[in-house]
């Protein structure tokens, strides 16, 4: 089946192709597009504030995100990462929040000897 004529005339990556036009050609293209839109009785021009992310994103929930359940035990590998983070100067509370573990688990990992 043959492709529609509009697909044959436009490049596949139109935004990138438009970047290669000089200012005069871009203005000619804009004028021609506005004339064609007027001929078709289409709304011409861009809204004052076009926020595509708001138009196409899913509606936001008013509920807060579910909290991860904090665990009180650490694997040896995670305990090693926790000790390294503390040694690097990250506060224990921030480490606990980042890894989803309790503050007491962090303190326990710090008190244990590294194997």
N, C-alpha and C positions, 0 to 999 in steps of 0.2 A: 504494500500500500504506500502511496506517495505521501511524503511529509507535507504539512500545510505550508503555503507559500511564506508565511511569516517566519517559520522555522528555517527556511532556506535562505532568507535574506539577512537574518540577524546572526551575529557570532554567538557561540555557545557561552562565552564568558563576557557578556555585554559590559559590566562595570569596568573590567580591566581594559577592554577595547576602548571605552570612552576616555580613559586616562591618556591614551595616545593621541587624541585629537588636539589640535591647537585651538586657541580661544575663538578664532573666527569660525572654524568649522563647528565647534560646540554650540556657538550662538545660532548658526544656521540650522543645525539639527534641532535645537530647542524651539526655534520659531516654526519650523516645519511640523514638529510634533504638536505644538499648541494649535496650529491651524487645522491639523487633521482631527485633533480632539474636539475642536469647536464644530467642525463639519459633522462629527458624529454625535454632537450634543453631549459630550462627556464633560465632567467637571474638570476644569483646568487649574493647575497651580497646586502647590504643596501647602498643607496646613501649616499654621504658624509654628506648631510644635508637633512633630511627627515622632512618636515614640513607639517604634515597632515592637519593642520588647513588651510593652504593656498590652498592645493589641493582640499579640499572638501567644502570650504566656497563659498558663493555666491560672484560674483564679486562686488567689492566696487564701489559705485557711486562717481563721482567726485563732485556732488552737495552737498552743506552743508545740514545738517539736518534741517528740517523746524523748525522755532522758534515758541514756544508757544506764543500765544497772551497774553499779560499782562492784568490783570484785575485791576480795580481801587477800587473795593469794596471787602471787606473781610467778610466772615461769622463770627458770634461771636466766634465759635470754632477756626477758623483759626487765628482770631485776638488774641485769648488767647495764641495760640502756638507761634505766632510771638512775643508777649510780653515776653514769657518765653525764647525764643531764644536770644532776645536782652539782657534780664537780665542775661543770661548765658555767655554773652560776644561775641556773634556772631555779626559781623558788619551788619548794616541795608542793605547795598548793597548786601551782601551775602545772607541774608534772602530773600530779594526781588527776587534774581535770583533763589534760591532754590524752592520757592513756586510759581514762575511765576506771581508775582504781581508787581505793580509799586512801586517805592520808595515813592511816595506821599501816597500810601495806607498804607505803613508801618508807615510813619510819623503820619498819621491820627490815626492809631490803637494805637500808643504810646501816643498820646495826649488825647484819649478818656479814660474815667474811666472804670475800669473793673466792670462788673455787678455781 
